[in-house]
Structures are given as C-alpha cells and as structure tokens.
Amino acid sequence: MNLSQVSKIVEAVLYEGYILYPYRPSAVKNQQRWSFGGVYPRAYSQAQGGAEPYSLQTQCLLQGTPQTVLQMLVRFLHLIDREVGALPQPLPELAAGVEPPMHGVDLLEIGDRRYFPWQEAREQTLAVARLGLDELLDAPQRIPFAVAGGREVEPVRDATGAVVALLVRTWQALAGHVEMMAEPVVADVFRITVRVENLTQVTGDLAREQALRHALVSTHTILGLEQGAFISLLDPPGPLREAAACCDNIGAWPVLVGEPGQTDTLFSSSIILYDYPRIAPESPGSLFDSTEIDELLTLRILTLTEQEQREMAAVDEHARALLERTRSLSQAQLQRLHGTMRGIRPGADDAADAWIGWDDTVRLARWQVGGVELKAGDRVRLHPGVGADILDLALAGKEAIVEGIERDLEGQVHIAVVVDEDPGKDLGMQRLPGHRFFFSPEEIEPLASNGARR
C-alpha cells in the first residue's frame, strides 16, 4: 500500500468542511461543523435513535487466495476545544506546572493579532492491522483502540513579551474497536467487512456539541493488498455486479485509488468519489470545500476586507496558511485556476482528423461550410439563425476566428469561435470557459480572406 499516491485525496476528504468561506467563526455556516464521517459514542447514538451513528462499515470485494495479506489504516479527526482566557495581571513567565487564574473571553486583540475560542482538530491514524486473508476467513478479528485525553496551555504575549492571556486546549479520551472479517463469494473472490465502533463511555443525554468532543470525525478507512486485487464496486465485472450491489456500506464509500488500473489500494471515504480520484494539479492547496471552484473561492478571499482577513487569520493555523497562500498567488497561478481541458485522445474513426474530448465530443480537423472547407484559425462572419438566444443574436454580423469544430453524441456539428471584439479572446483561444461561442455550420459565413478551399 503506497500511501504517498493517495495522501492528497485522503487529506482533502479528512478536512472536507473543516471551515468554509468566508472562513470566519462568526459565519453562520461555521457554527454547525463536522458533518462528514462522524462516529459518535454508542450511548449517545442509541439515545438519538441511531440518527447519529456509533459505527461505520465498509464492505468491498477482493480477488485473492488465503495467502493474500491485507493492511488496514483508520484515520479521523480528534476535536480539540480552544478557550481564550485573559489574565488579571501580566506575568513575565508561566510557572512550570501552574496554571494561573483567568477569565474566558469571546475575543482578545493584542496588537494586530486576534484570538477567538474555536474547535480545532488533530489528525489521528490507527495502524490497526496487517492480517492474512486465511485469518479473517477463520474468524472475525477485533482490534481495540484508545486515545488519551489531555490539556495544553499556550501563553499569549504582548509587544513587551509579557504573558497577558492563555490559549487552553482540551481534548477528551476516545475508545472503541475495529472489527474485520472475510467471507467467500465465488471462487477466489471474497467480501471484506471493516466496522469501526466508538465505545467511549458517556451518558446518553449529551447535546450534539458535547457528543462531538467524544466522536471520531471525518472517519475513513484505507485498505491495502499483497497478492490480490480489489474489485471496483462502481464498475464491477459483469459476473460480480450482483455481489458488488449487495455490499452494505454504512457511512462509507469505497473506491479504488492510486494510478488508474492499480488495484492494490482501496479508500473508503466519508464522501462520494469516483474510482481513482485526483486533485487538480492547478489547485495551489486545500480550500476545505472540494465541491466548490478554486478560482471562485480564491477571488472571494482576495476581496475580503482587511478586518475580515484579520478575523480569518485568527481562526487557526489552517485558515492562516490558506489566507497567506492565497495572498501570495502569482498572476500565472491565478490564470491556471481559470480552467483547463484534459483527456484528449485519438478517436476510433478518422483518427488523423478527429479527437475525442473530455466530454466525449469529437473534435474535427475540418468541415465543409457552403462548399468551403473550414479549419481552426479560419475567419468567419456570424449569422445567428431563427430561435437563437439573446447572447448569440448580439453577435450577429461580427467577425470571429474558428477555434475548433466539434461533433456531439447526436452527430450534430458545432463551430466553436472566438469573437474579434472580445477583450478576452486570448482566453477563448486557450479553450477557457466564457470566451468561446458555438454556432451551427448554417450560421457561419466563411470569409474570402481564408483563401477558399473547395
């Protein structure tokens, strides 16, 4: 199991929803956090009628033999309460092992820094097991785990170096077990079940905010194989479709990860993914919201007022690093966020003259329009037809350059053009959204300046 190949995906899922735009504690959307992959104490879950689960279950299929070896990791976030306390009098230093009296505050400003109470999170990894398939076929294996609670005090100093406040971080103990089992499905194919249970001792009458302190958050499982292969549950072979459909995943979504075609690592995520998910190489770093658009969130961060950015920087190190990274982006990096085209490959028909794009449209090298052969780079005049939308009608009579010629899945041909008068026509020629316009061949008039080819 090569974790380096999946680390970016794992981290993105681990921190999905950690803090959302506008990245300030005062924002309503940051008042109700930790909505993915929560595994709560059993007593609390049962008191809630199971609405908040105390277990997470992954089921998957693998092809192997009794000599196959499985490695399993469970990862989650452990929540930490951060309090901010002001001291009655500044102190030159904190005495070892002594916590001076303080009074809690909702906001502390020292120089240009701000401090808020907040709920941070610490990554926890349980290297749970490395087991042979033969062991799992003999009997389920149950592995207990425990994470100790604790408390830390961090001094906050003013410009003179005196301690004027404290940041107090506390976290609760956690306990539970991970159960793993295997059963045969058909010859050389087995169903693997991994169940993570939170058995931390609490009373059932806790409020959700209290229960979260004893929960495993953003919980997910990573499985690796030696001498075997995981089978995709999203696209299983025909004979195994029914077996794949019968896999019972609860709060988990297992997908293949690594390089496309690799079958020795499976990631059971708390959010829905495809097999072999990827982080876009253009993305400069996590925005904690993988369903959003990097460019949109980046530009929004840059438009925050100075006061709002100060509040964002005060959240924690994750938010502060995000702000600093966004401020430091170069123009070239911002340009890369505007969009890209991937997955161009030769088509089956007319391979010399056609390509298949990411959306399965066929990109043609040339097309006859009114007896004239058009290709990319030729000049045309636009004549929107009856029923054209208002944006197309606004381009009537305009001159444009053919950027590409595409045929869709229904066999319709569309001429992609970049309008001369568009200030962003350079972006259009890079095939970026918003600066290319599509017309049918009947709406295009080739210009004589092309040197007509019949």
C-alpha positions in Angstrom: 0.0 0.0 0.0 1.7 3.2 -1.2 0.2 6.0 0.9 2.2 8.7 -0.9 0.0 8.1 -4.0 -3.3 8.8 -2.1 -2.2 11.3 0.5 -3.6 14.4 -1.2 -7.0 12.7 -1.7 -7.1 11.4 1.9 -6.2 14.9 3.3 -8.8 16.6 1.1 -11.5 14.2 2.5 -10.2 14.4 6.0 -10.6 18.2 6.1 -13.7 18.5 3.9 -16.0 21.1 5.5 -13.4 21.9 8.3 -14.1 25.6 7.7 -16.0 27.2 4.9 -16.0 30.6 3.1 -16.0 33.3 4.4 -13.6 31.4 6.8 -14.6 33.2 9.9 -16.0 31.8 13.2 -18.9 34.4 13.0 -20.2 33.0 9.7 -23.4 31.0 10.2 -22.1 28.1 8.1 -19.2 27.7 10.5 -21.4 27.4 13.6 -22.6 23.8 12.6 -19.5 21.9 11.7 -18.2 18.3 11.5 -21.0 16.9 9.2 -18.9 14.2 7.5 -17.9 10.8 8.8 -18.9 11.3 12.4 -18.7 8.1 14.6 -20.3 9.0 17.9 -20.3 7.3 21.3 -22.7 4.3 21.4 -24.7 5.5 24.3 -25.3 8.9 22.7 -26.2 7.3 19.3 -28.7 4.9 20.9 -30.3 7.8 22.8 -30.7 9.6 19.5 -32.4 6.6 18.0 -29.4 5.9 15.7 -29.7 9.3 14.0 -26.0 9.9 14.8 -24.2 6.6 14.1 -21.8 4.9 16.5 -20.3 2.7 13.8 -19.0 3.0 10.3 -19.0 0.0 8.0 -17.0 -0.7 4.8 -17.7 -3.7 2.6 -15.8 -4.5 -0.5 -14.8 -7.3 -2.8 -11.3 -8.6 -3.5 -9.9 -11.3 -5.7 -7.2 -13.4 -3.9 -6.2 -16.5 -2.1 -5.8 -17.5 1.5 -2.2 -16.2 1.2 -3.4 -12.7 0.4 -2.4 -10.1 3.1 -4.5 -7.1 4.0 -3.2 -3.9 5.7 -5.7 -1.6 7.2 -5.5 2.0 8.5 -8.3 4.0 10.1 -7.9 7.8 10.1 -10.1 10.5 11.7 -10.0 14.0 13.3 -10.0 14.3 17.1 -11.6 17.5 18.2 -9.9 20.0 20.5 -11.6 22.8 22.3 -9.6 26.0 22.4 -10.5 28.5 25.1 -9.2 32.1 25.3 -8.6 33.5 28.7 -7.3 36.9 29.8 -5.1 37.2 32.9 -5.9 39.7 35.6 -2.3 40.9 35.6 0.5 40.4 33.0 3.1 37.8 34.0 6.8 37.7 33.0 6.6 33.9 32.6 4.4 31.0 33.5 5.5 28.9 36.4 6.1 25.3 35.4 3.1 23.1 36.2 1.0 26.1 37.4 -2.0 27.4 35.5 -2.8 31.0 36.7 -6.4 32.1 37.1 -8.0 33.6 34.0 -11.4 34.7 32.7 -12.7 33.4 29.4 -13.3 36.0 26.6 -15.0 35.7 23.2 -12.4 37.9 21.5 -9.0 39.0 22.5 -7.0 41.6 20.5 -3.3 42.0 21.1 -1.5 44.2 18.6 -2.6 43.2 15.2 -3.5 39.6 16.3 -7.0 38.4 17.3 -7.8 35.3 19.3 -11.2 33.5 19.3 -12.5 30.4 21.1 -12.6 27.7 18.5 -12.8 24.0 17.9 -9.6 22.7 16.3 -8.8 19.2 15.2 -5.9 16.8 15.4 -5.3 14.0 12.9 -5.3 10.5 14.3 -4.1 7.4 12.5 -4.7 3.9 13.8 -2.4 1.5 12.2 -4.9 -1.2 13.0 -3.8 -4.4 11.5 -1.9 -6.4 8.9 -3.8 -9.7 8.6 -3.8 -12.7 6.3 -7.0 -13.5 4.5 -6.8 -17.0 6.0 -7.0 -15.5 9.5 -10.1 -13.5 8.6 -11.8 -16.5 7.0 -11.2 -18.5 10.2 -12.8 -15.9 12.5 -13.6 -12.2 12.7 -10.7 -10.2 14.1 -11.4 -7.4 16.7 -8.7 -4.8 17.5 -9.3 -2.4 20.3 -8.1 1.2 20.3 -7.8 4.0 22.8 -6.8 7.7 22.5 -5.9 9.5 25.7 -7.4 12.9 26.6 -5.3 15.8 27.6 -4.9 19.6 28.2 -2.4 22.1 26.9 -1.8 25.7 27.9 -0.2 28.2 25.5 0.9 31.6 26.7 -0.1 34.7 24.6 2.4 37.6 24.9 2.1 41.3 24.2 4.6 43.5 22.5 6.8 43.6 25.6 7.0 39.8 25.9 4.8 39.6 29.0 2.2 36.9 29.2 -1.2 38.6 29.1 -3.5 35.7 28.1 -3.7 31.9 27.7 -4.9 29.6 25.0 -6.2 26.5 26.7 -6.7 23.4 24.6 -8.5 20.3 25.9 -9.5 17.0 24.3 -11.4 14.0 25.5 -10.4 10.4 25.7 -11.7 8.0 23.0 -12.1 4.2 23.0 -13.5 1.6 20.7 -12.6 -1.2 18.4 -12.2 -2.1 14.7 -13.6 -5.4 13.6 -12.6 -7.1 10.3 -13.9 -10.2 8.7 -14.0 -12.1 5.4 -16.4 -14.4 3.7 -16.2 -16.3 0.3 -18.4 -15.1 -2.5 -17.4 -17.2 -5.5 -14.2 -18.9 -6.4 -11.2 -16.7 -5.5 -13.5 -13.7 -4.7 -14.2 -12.6 -1.1 -16.2 -10.0 0.7 -14.3 -8.0 3.3 -16.1 -6.2 6.1 -14.5 -3.5 8.3 -16.5 -1.9 11.1 -15.3 0.9 13.3 -17.2 1.4 16.5 -17.0 4.1 19.1 -17.4 2.7 22.6 -16.3 5.8 24.6 -18.2 5.8 27.9 -20.6 8.8 28.1 -24.1 9.4 29.2 -26.8 9.4 26.6 -28.2 12.8 27.4 -25.4 14.8 25.9 -26.1 17.7 23.5 -24.6 17.2 20.0 -21.8 19.7 20.7 -20.8 17.8 23.8 -21.0 14.4 22.0 -18.7 15.7 19.2 -15.9 16.0 21.8 -16.1 12.2 22.2 -16.5 11.4 18.5 -14.3 10.3 15.6 -14.8 12.9 12.9 -14.3 12.5 9.2 -13.6 8.9 9.8 -12.3 6.8 6.8 -10.5 3.5 6.2 -7.6 2.7 3.9 -7.1 -0.9 2.8 -4.0 -2.3 1.1 -3.4 -5.7 -0.5 -0.5 -8.0 -1.1 -1.0 -10.9 -3.6 -4.6 -9.8 -4.5 -6.7 -7.2 -6.2 -9.7 -5.1 -5.1 -12.7 -5.1 -7.4 -14.4 -1.8 -8.2 -17.8 -1.5 -6.7 -18.7 1.3 -9.2 -17.8 -0.7 -12.3 -17.5 -4.4 -11.4 -17.1 -7.1 -13.9 -20.5 -8.5 -15.2 -20.4 -11.7 -13.2 -19.8 -9.8 -9.9 -22.3 -7.0 -10.3 -24.9 -8.6 -8.0 -22.2 -9.3 -5.4 -21.0 -5.7 -5.6 -24.5 -4.4 -5.3 -25.0 -6.5 -2.1 -22.1 -4.9 -0.3 -23.5 -2.9 2.6 -21.6 0.3 3.2 -22.8 2.4 6.1 -21.3 6.0 6.2 -18.6 4.8 3.8 -18.0 4.9 0.1 -15.1 2.6 -1.1 -13.2 3.5 -4.3 -10.0 2.4 -5.9 -7.1 4.8 -5.5 -3.7 5.3 -7.0 -2.8 5.2 -10.6 -5.6 4.2 -13.0 -5.6 0.5 -13.3 -4.0 0.0 -9.9 -6.0 -2.5 -7.7 -4.0 -2.9 -4.5 -5.3 0.1 -2.5 -8.9 1.0 -1.6 -10.0 4.2 0.1 -13.3 4.1 2.0 -14.3 7.8 2.1 -16.9 9.6 4.1 -18.0 11.5 0.9 -18.9 10.2 -2.6 -16.0 9.8 -5.0 -15.2 8.1 -8.3 -12.5 5.4 -8.7 -9.1 6.9 -8.9 -10.0 10.4 -7.8 -7.5 13.2 -8.4 -6.7 16.6 -7.0 -6.4 19.1 -9.9 -2.7 19.9 -10.4 -3.7 23.6 -10.8 -5.0 23.8 -7.3 -2.5 25.5 -5.0 -3.9 23.9 -1.9 -7.0 22.9 0.1 -9.9 25.3 0.4 -11.7 22.8 2.7 -14.6 22.6 0.2 -13.9 20.2 -2.7 -17.3 20.8 -4.2 -16.5 24.4 -4.9 -14.5 26.1 -7.6 -10.9 27.1 -6.6 -10.9 30.2 -8.7 -14.2 31.4 -7.3 -13.2 30.9 -3.6 -9.7 32.4 -4.3 -11.1 35.6 -5.7 -13.6 35.9 -2.9 -10.8 35.6 -0.3 -8.9 38.3 -2.1 -11.9 40.6 -1.9 -12.3 40.2 1.9 -11.8 43.5 3.8 -8.7 43.9 5.9 -10.9 43.4 9.1 -12.4 40.2 7.6 -8.9 38.9 6.7 -7.7 39.5 10.3 -10.6 37.5 11.6 -9.9 34.7 9.2 -6.2 34.7 10.2 -7.2 34.3 13.8 -9.2 31.1 13.3 -6.2 28.7 13.4 -3.1 27.7 11.5 -5.1 26.0 8.7 -7.1 29.2 8.0 -4.0 31.4 8.4 -2.0 29.3 6.0 -4.9 29.4 3.5 -5.0 33.2 3.7 -1.2 33.6 3.3 -1.1 31.2 0.4 -4.0 32.9 -1.4 -2.4 36.4 -0.9 0.9 35.2 -2.4 -0.5 33.6 -5.6 1.1 35.0 -8.7 -0.8 36.1 -11.8 0.3 33.0 -13.6 -1.1 30.8 -10.8 -4.4 32.7 -10.8 -4.6 32.2 -14.6 -4.2 28.5 -14.2 -7.3 28.4 -11.9 -9.5 29.7 -14.8 -10.0 26.3 -16.4 -8.3 23.6 -18.5 -9.0 20.8 -20.9 -8.0 17.2 -20.1 -8.2 13.8 -21.6 -7.7 14.5 -25.4 -7.1 11.1 -27.1 -7.3 9.8 -30.7 -10.8 8.8 -31.9 -11.7 5.5 -33.4 -12.9 7.0 -36.7 -10.9 9.3 -38.9 -8.1 9.2 -36.4 -6.0 11.7 -38.4 -8.7 14.3 -38.4 -10.6 13.8 -35.2 -10.0 13.8 -31.4 -12.3 12.8 -28.5 -12.5 15.4 -25.8 -13.2 15.0 -22.0 -17.0 15.4 -22.6 -16.9 12.7 -25.4 -17.5 15.3 -28.2 -15.5 14.5 -31.3 -13.2 17.4 -32.3 -12.8 17.5 -36.1 -9.9 18.9 -38.1 -12.1 20.4 -40.9 -15.7 20.8 -42.2 -17.3 21.9 -45.4 -19.5 25.1 -45.0 -21.2 26.3 -48.1 -18.8 24.4 -50.3 -15.8 25.9 -48.5 -13.5 23.8 -46.3 -13.1 25.4 -42.8 -10.5 24.6 -40.2 -9.2 26.1 -36.9 -7.8 29.5 -37.5 -10.0 30.5 -40.4 -12.0 33.7 -40.3 -15.8 33.8 -40.4 -18.8 36.1 -40.0 -21.6 35.1 -37.7 -25.3 35.0 -38.7 -27.4 33.6 -35.8 -30.4 31.7 -37.0 -34.1 31.9 -36.0 -34.6 30.9 -32.4 -31.1 31.9 -31.4 -30.7 33.1 -27.8 -30.1 36.8 -26.9 -26.3 36.3 -26.5 -26.0 34.8 -30.0 -28.2 37.5 -31.5 -25.9 40.1 -30.0 -23.1 38.7 -32.1 -24.9 39.0 -35.5 -22.6 40.3 -38.2 -19.5 40.0 -36.0 -16.2 38.6 -37.4 -14.6 35.7 -35.5 -11.9 33.1 -35.7 -12.7 29.4 -35.7 -11.2 27.9 -32.6 -12.4 24.3 -33.2 -15.0 22.1 -34.9 -16.9 19.6 -32.7 -19.4 16.9 -33.3 -21.6 15.9 -30.3 -23.0 12.5 -29.4 -26.1 13.0 -31.5 -24.0 13.7 -34.6 -24.6 17.5 -34.7 -21.6 19.6 -35.8 -20.8 22.9 -33.9 -18.3 25.5 -34.9 -16.5 27.0 -31.9 -15.5 30.6 -32.5 -13.7 33.4 -30.7 -15.1 36.9 -31.5 -12.6 39.5 -32.6 -14.1 42.2 -30.4 -13.9 40.1 -27.2 -11.3 41.6 -24.9 -10.8 38.0 -23.5 -10.3 36.4 -26.9 -6.9 35.1 -25.8 -8.7 33.1 -23.1 -11.0 31.8 -25.8 -8.1 30.5 -27.9 -6.9 28.7 -24.8 -10.4 26.9 -24.7 -11.3 28.5 -21.4 -15.0 28.9 -20.5 -16.9 32.1 -21.2 -15.0 33.2 -24.3 -15.9 30.6 -26.9 -19.2 30.6 -28.7 -20.8 27.8 -30.7 -22.8 28.1 -33.9 -24.1 25.6 -36.4 -22.4 25.5 -39.9 -25.6 27.2 -41.3 -24.9 30.2 -39.1 -21.3 30.6 -40.3 -20.1 32.6 -43.4 -16.5 31.8 -44.4 -14.6 34.9 -45.3 -12.7 35.3 -48.5 -9.5 36.2 -46.6 -9.1 32.5 -45.8 -8.2 31.6 -49.3 -11.2 29.5 -50.0 -10.5 25.7 -50.3 -13.2 23.8 -52.2 
